[in-house]
Amino acid sequence: QVQLVESGGGLVQAGDSLRLSCAASGRTSTYFMGWFCQAPGKEREFVAFSSRGGDGTVYTDSVMGRFTIFRDNAKNTVNLQMNSLQPDDTAVFYCAAGSDPLYRGRRYYTGYDYWGQGTQVTVSS
């Protein structure tokens, strides 16, 4: 098992940047990692994915070119650099870890086995 703890959320203005961090209690190299977000009244949505080695990434269309997922397996952390934030990005952001060896379900919350508690990101206009 692995425990995940997110940090780095906050209140920012449109156009600002934030870096979210996720610290894992276990070896992150065992898992593919993802970030999801959930806005009030909406379902949890996929944001970004990183393969076990970090050499493969996938993003949802709305964040492509603005967000970057990167990991440091030596430190058991995965981060989400968020630039050019917009009010529509306001949500609770969750870090997740998945174990499927074929990366199945990497875009869906059902494809992940472990979740953090979430960190709030609020972007004002």
VOPAGU-2260 file (C-alpha; in pm, 1 decimal, decimal comma):
REM VOPAGU-2260
SITE   aa  ch    i         X         Y         Z
SITE  GLN   A    0       0,0       0,0       0,0
SITE  VAL   A    1      95,1     362,3     -39,5
SITE  GLN   A    2     -32,5     675,3     130,5
SITE  LEU   A    3     -47,4     997,9     -64,5
SITE  VAL   A    4     -45,3    1351,5      74,3
SITE  GLU   A    5     -99,7    1654,4    -149,1
SITE  SER   A    6      15,2    2006,8     -79,3
SITE  GLY   A    7      56,9    2337,1    -257,6
SITE  GLY   A    8    -300,6    2443,7    -319,4
SITE  GLY   A    9    -423,3    2793,1    -249,9
SITE  LEU   A   10    -600,3    3104,1    -372,2
SITE  VAL   A   11    -449,0    3274,4    -675,5
SITE  GLN   A   12    -553,5    3517,6    -944,6
SITE  ALA   A   13    -616,6    3434,1   -1308,2
SITE  GLY   A   14    -288,2    3402,4   -1494,2
SITE  ASP   A   15     -91,7    3296,7   -1188,1
SITE  SER   A   16      93,6    2970,1   -1134,1
SITE  LEU   A   17      87,7    2703,5    -865,3
SITE  ARG   A   18     283,7    2386,1    -808,8
SITE  LEU   A   19     107,6    2099,1    -641,4
SITE  SER   A   20     312,0    1827,3    -476,9
SITE  CYS   A   21     221,3    1474,3    -377,9
SITE  ALA   A   22     435,7    1286,3    -129,8
SITE  ALA   A   23     406,4     908,3    -116,4
SITE  SER   A   24     480,3     684,6     179,3
SITE  GLY   A   25     601,0     407,2     -47,5
SITE  ARG   A   26     801,7     369,1    -362,4
SITE  THR   A   27     634,4     570,7    -637,0
SITE  SER   A   28     835,0     384,5    -902,1
SITE  THR   A   29     597,7      91,8    -847,1
SITE  TYR   A   30     296,2     294,4    -959,3
SITE  PHE   A   31     179,7     510,3   -1241,8
SITE  MET   A   32      58,5     840,4   -1102,9
SITE  GLY   A   33    -220,1    1076,5   -1189,6
SITE  TRP   A   34    -379,8    1404,4   -1094,8
SITE  PHE   A   35    -754,4    1452,2   -1094,9
SITE  CYS   A   36    -973,7    1746,6   -1005,8
SITE  GLN   A   37   -1327,6    1782,1    -877,1
SITE  ALA   A   38   -1521,4    2106,4    -890,2
SITE  PRO   A   39   -1835,3    2159,9    -678,2
SITE  GLY   A   40   -2128,4    1966,1    -818,3
SITE  LYS   A   41   -1914,2    1787,0   -1076,7
SITE  GLU   A   42   -1760,0    1445,1   -1106,3
SITE  ARG   A   43   -1392,4    1382,2   -1047,2
SITE  GLU   A   44   -1209,2    1445,7   -1375,2
SITE  PHE   A   45    -876,4    1333,8   -1513,8
SITE  VAL   A   46    -607,9    1602,5   -1540,9
SITE  ALA   A   47    -271,0    1437,0   -1602,5
SITE  PHE   A   48     -92,3    1101,3   -1599,6
SITE  SER   A   49     270,0     997,6   -1560,1
SITE  SER   A   50     411,7     654,7   -1637,4
SITE  ARG   A   51     621,5     475,4   -1377,8
SITE  GLY   A   52     948,4     610,9   -1509,8
SITE  GLY   A   53     806,2     953,2   -1587,6
SITE  ASP   A   54     888,6     926,3   -1957,9
SITE  GLY   A   55     526,8     901,5   -2063,1
SITE  THR   A   56     267,9    1167,8   -1986,5
SITE  VAL   A   57     -92,0    1230,5   -2085,6
SITE  TYR   A   58    -302,2    1540,3   -2027,6
SITE  THR   A   59    -662,9    1631,0   -2064,9
SITE  ASP   A   60    -712,7    1876,4   -2350,5
SITE  SER   A   61    -806,0    2173,5   -2131,8
SITE  VAL   A   62    -469,4    2179,5   -1952,6
SITE  MET   A   63    -235,4    2084,0   -2236,1
SITE  GLY   A   64      37,5    2342,3   -2269,4
SITE  ARG   A   65     -41,7    2491,9   -1928,5
SITE  PHE   A   66      10,8    2205,8   -1682,9
SITE  THR   A   67     309,3    1974,3   -1648,3
SITE  ILE   A   68     325,5    1654,9   -1445,1
SITE  PHE   A   69     667,2    1541,9   -1332,5
SITE  ARG   A   70     791,1    1298,6   -1076,0
SITE  ASP   A   71    1099,7    1227,9    -869,5
SITE  ASN   A   72    1103,0     859,9    -784,1
SITE  ALA   A   73    1412,7     901,3    -570,3
SITE  LYS   A   74    1211,1    1131,0    -343,4
SITE  ASN   A   75     880,0     947,2    -396,2
SITE  THR   A   76     705,0    1262,5    -512,6
SITE  VAL   A   77     494,6    1362,8    -808,3
SITE  ASN   A   78     420,4    1722,7    -890,9
SITE  LEU   A   79     181,4    1920,9   -1104,5
SITE  GLN   A   80     307,3    2255,3   -1230,0
SITE  MET   A   81       7,1    2467,6   -1322,5
SITE  ASN   A   82      60,6    2784,1   -1526,2
SITE  SER   A   83    -182,6    3037,6   -1669,1
SITE  LEU   A   84    -448,8    2934,6   -1421,9
SITE  GLN   A   85    -805,4    3029,1   -1501,7
SITE  PRO   A   86   -1120,0    3048,6   -1285,7
SITE  ASP   A   87   -1245,5    2728,2   -1453,2
SITE  ASP   A   88    -949,0    2547,1   -1295,6
SITE  THR   A   89   -1098,4    2601,1    -949,5
SITE  ALA   A   90   -1137,6    2258,3    -790,5
SITE  VAL   A   91   -1004,2    2017,1    -534,6
SITE  PHE   A   92    -703,0    1843,8    -687,6
SITE  TYR   A   93    -625,0    1484,1    -600,0
SITE  CYS   A   94    -311,8    1278,1    -646,4
SITE  ALA   A   95    -360,0     909,9    -726,3
SITE  ALA   A   96    -150,1     597,2    -776,4
SITE  GLY   A   97    -230,8     302,0    -998,5
SITE  SER   A   98     -78,3     -43,0   -1026,8
SITE  ASP   A   99    -204,9    -193,8   -1352,5
SITE  PRO   A  100     105,1    -311,2   -1544,9
SITE  LEU   A  101     -55,7    -213,4   -1875,7
SITE  TYR   A  102    -164,9     133,4   -1761,0
SITE  ARG   A  103    -526,1      50,4   -1830,3
SITE  GLY   A  104    -769,5     306,2   -1696,1
SITE  ARG   A  105    -505,2     576,7   -1664,5
SITE  ARG   A  106    -759,7     843,9   -1768,4
SITE  TYR   A  107   -1031,1     723,1   -1531,0
SITE  TYR   A  108   -1058,3     746,7   -1156,4
SITE  THR   A  109   -1152,3     377,3   -1146,9
SITE  GLY   A  110    -807,4     295,5   -1283,8
SITE  TYR   A  111    -631,3     410,7    -968,4
SITE  ASP   A  112    -586,9     222,4    -643,7
SITE  TYR   A  113    -478,0     488,1    -394,9
SITE  TRP   A  114    -580,7     848,8    -341,5
SITE  GLY   A  115    -471,0    1147,3    -142,8
SITE  GLN   A  116    -705,9    1367,4      56,6
SITE  GLY   A  117    -699,6    1650,2    -197,1
SITE  THR   A  118    -586,0    2010,8    -197,8
SITE  GLN   A  119    -803,9    2308,3    -286,2
SITE  VAL   A  120    -711,6    2533,4    -576,1
SITE  THR   A  121    -913,9    2850,5    -616,1
SITE  VAL   A  122    -855,8    3089,3    -904,8
SITE  SER   A  123   -1016,2    3431,6    -888,4
SITE  SER   A  124   -1090,6    3642,2   -1194,1
